[in-house]
Amino acid sequence: QVQLVESGGGLVQPGGSLRLSCAASGSISRLNTMGWFRQAPGKERELVARSFSVASGITPTYADSVKGRFTISRDNAKTTLYLQMNSLKPEDTAVYYCHLIRDGNHYWGQGTQVTVSS
């Protein structure tokens, strides 16, 4: 069974930074595609960034709204996913979810709240 646990959310002022972490456990490997989604109140969940397996040779992808500000990365063991968020804006306020695809199945974390406000 795959478990994803996010951490690192909180309240930050506009222009500030946060780093989200997602600890993955279970039968996973660096072959799995992982990513971050977010959902703001009254809006649909949207893809923020995605990290593909090393074997695929595909570089990470980002939503246009976060390009140049957010960076997705993994640790060497490929079991922890990160999202470095810089130059945060009020419109980045949302619950951020970690996501993993394994054998065609989708797994989600419980989410972590990010609030950008002065």
Summary of the structure (lengths in Angstrom):
residues: 118
radius of gyration: 13.6
end to end distance: 40.2
largest distance: 42.7
contacts: 340
relative contact order: 0.32
helix: 5%
strand: 51%
